[in-house]
Amino acid sequence: MQLASHRVVVQIAPEDKRKIAEKARSLDIPLSELMRRGAFAYSAQSDDSELGALADAARQAANSAALAIDDVLDFVNQSNLRIAAMEANHAKTTVSVP
């Protein structure tokens, strides 16, 4: 490993610094090493592709759900028509007694 010879200043909220420092202590590494590792591990491009894949899966699930809902609504409408026809037929055959 090369000896550190440059400084990078990062502005951070006090609460965030506290949390990052706690994480570094729990890993038993210096805060600067945690920050270095985090910076090298970060990859926005892979995150973007993962988010894109997640968005595509969500879109496909929403489309499937919409089709299923349409099928259920069609079934309910047909069922309502059958029930109305049965009720109309029953009303015709029922004789009211005074």
C-alpha positions as CSV (number, residue, x, y, z in Angstrom):
1,M,0.0,0.0,0.0
2,Q,1.3,3.5,-0.9
3,L,1.9,5.9,1.9
4,A,-0.8,8.6,2.1
5,S,0.5,11.8,0.8
6,H,-2.6,13.8,-0.2
7,R,-5.5,15.0,1.9
8,V,-9.1,15.1,0.7
9,V,-11.5,17.3,2.8
10,V,-15.1,16.2,2.9
11,Q,-17.8,18.3,4.4
12,I,-20.1,16.2,6.6
13,A,-22.8,16.8,9.1
14,P,-21.8,16.1,12.7
15,E,-24.3,13.3,13.2
16,D,-23.1,11.6,10.0
17,K,-19.4,11.9,11.1
18,R,-20.4,10.3,14.5
19,K,-22.0,7.4,12.7
20,I,-19.2,6.9,10.3
21,A,-16.6,7.1,13.2
22,E,-18.6,4.5,15.1
23,K,-18.6,2.2,12.1
24,A,-14.9,2.6,11.7
25,R,-14.3,1.8,15.4
26,S,-16.6,-1.3,15.1
27,L,-14.5,-2.5,12.1
28,D,-11.3,-1.6,14.0
29,I,-10.0,0.5,11.1
30,P,-9.2,4.2,10.9
31,L,-12.0,6.5,9.7
32,S,-9.8,7.5,6.7
33,E,-9.5,3.8,5.7
34,L,-13.2,3.3,5.9
35,M,-13.8,6.4,3.7
36,R,-11.2,5.2,1.2
37,R,-12.7,1.7,1.0
38,G,-16.2,3.2,0.6
39,A,-15.1,5.5,-2.2
40,F,-13.4,2.6,-4.1
41,A,-16.4,0.3,-3.6
42,Y,-18.9,2.9,-4.9
43,S,-20.0,2.3,-8.5
44,A,-22.8,4.5,-9.7
45,Q,-22.9,2.7,-13.1
46,S,-23.8,-0.6,-11.5
47,D,-26.2,1.0,-9.2
48,D,-27.9,2.7,-12.2
49,S,-28.2,-0.7,-14.0
50,E,-29.6,-2.4,-10.9
51,L,-32.1,0.4,-10.5
52,G,-33.0,0.1,-14.2
53,A,-33.6,-3.6,-13.8
54,L,-35.7,-3.1,-10.7
55,A,-37.7,-0.4,-12.5
56,D,-38.3,-2.8,-15.5
57,A,-39.4,-5.6,-13.1
58,A,-41.8,-3.2,-11.3
59,R,-43.2,-2.1,-14.6
60,Q,-43.7,-5.7,-15.7
61,A,-45.4,-6.6,-12.4
62,A,-47.7,-3.5,-12.7
63,N,-48.7,-4.5,-16.2
64,S,-49.4,-8.1,-15.1
65,A,-51.4,-6.8,-12.2
66,A,-53.4,-4.5,-14.5
67,L,-54.2,-7.4,-16.8
68,A,-55.3,-9.6,-13.9
69,I,-57.5,-6.8,-12.6
70,D,-59.0,-6.4,-16.0
71,D,-59.7,-10.2,-16.1
72,V,-61.4,-10.0,-12.7
73,L,-63.5,-7.0,-13.6
74,D,-64.7,-8.8,-16.8
75,F,-65.5,-11.9,-14.7
76,V,-67.5,-9.8,-12.2
77,N,-69.4,-8.0,-14.9
78,Q,-70.3,-11.3,-16.6
79,S,-71.3,-12.7,-13.2
80,N,-73.5,-9.7,-12.6
81,L,-75.2,-10.1,-15.9
82,R,-75.9,-13.8,-15.1
83,I,-77.3,-12.9,-11.7
84,A,-79.5,-10.2,-13.2
85,A,-80.8,-12.6,-15.8
86,M,-81.5,-15.3,-13.1
87,E,-83.3,-12.7,-11.0
88,A,-85.4,-11.5,-13.9
89,N,-86.3,-15.1,-14.8
90,H,-87.2,-15.8,-11.2
91,A,-89.4,-12.7,-11.0
92,K,-91.3,-13.9,-14.1
93,T,-92.0,-17.3,-12.7
94,T,-92.9,-16.1,-9.2
95,V,-96.6,-15.6,-8.6
96,S,-97.5,-13.1,-5.9
97,V,-100.4,-14.2,-3.7
98,P,-102.7,-11.4,-2.4
